[in-house]
């Protein structure tokens, strides 16, 4: 990292002196940096880079929290479930007495595929934010310190640019309905969802 590169640890004598002077104290990065810079011109930091990398680290920290804990204290959900109002939903009662251990919703009888498309787009936009942060961190660790270049490369990063590995990390969005909701009054919505190219799963009961 650039913060490490700003310290001259090649001066063995200076490092040993700093360690010796702090032998009775806890040696911190700030005290070591101060000792090495004492009496010499310090290496200036790139303020824009420091601001950018601090935000990136915060994004990664929040991403880890969402995956491992989140507001439910159970981490990320396993899938999103969109049910057609009708025979496939009446058995499930209402919250909090329904049988679903994951986020779910229902809409008009014929609208499950269309609602799924909207939820998929919104969910993938959130997933893209996380993957973008991870990709930027990988570029930074790989020595690519061109912030403007990285942001330009990922400016239009969407779900259709995900790698296979990234897609495997995305919880599926599932549309569920009976034959009437999917094949009868809802066939137009189903055909539109299938023609969209979105990898939405459809379960016809």
Secondary structure, DSSP 8 states (H G I E B T S, - for coil): -HHHHTS-TT-HHHHHHHHHHTTTS---HHHHHHHHHTTS------HHHHHHHHHHHHHHHHHHHHHHTTTTTS-S-SEEEEEESSTTTGGG-STTSSS-SS-EEEESTT-HHHHHHHHHHHHHHHHHHHHHHHHHHHHHHTT---HHHHHHHTTT--GGG--HHHHHTS-EEEEEE-HIIIIITTHHHHHHHHHTT---EEEE-
